[in-house]
Amino acid sequence: MFVLGYFFQAVAELLHLVLVAMMIVIIVRALLSWVSPDPYNPIVRMVIQISEPVLYPVRRRLPFWGGIDWSPMLVLLGIIFLDDFLVASLRMLARNMLMGN
């Protein structure tokens, strides 16, 4: 049973790293929207390509209120929720399996 516990622990850590990386990309994308970056810059293009599939569905469903794009804030809140709930649950499950509870 300890193998399954270590598997869940590894999945939790990997998911945590992916969520933190996505959080950083979303924050960089929001900061880039304040300036006028070169659209041909490879880093800018990479940030847009990574963040747009996550932001577009949220942006499409949110009303455009006050001239502010609220989709990054909502996505960040969702990422924080997933990190606090799902990753913590996986860690707890792994800990219980490794302790034998």
Secondary structure, 3 states (H helix, E strand, C coil): CHHHHHHHHHHHHHHHHHHHHHHHHHHHHHHHCCCCCCCCCHHHHHHHHHHHHHHHHHHHHCCCECCECCHHHHHHHHHHHHHHHHHHHHHHHHHHHHHCC
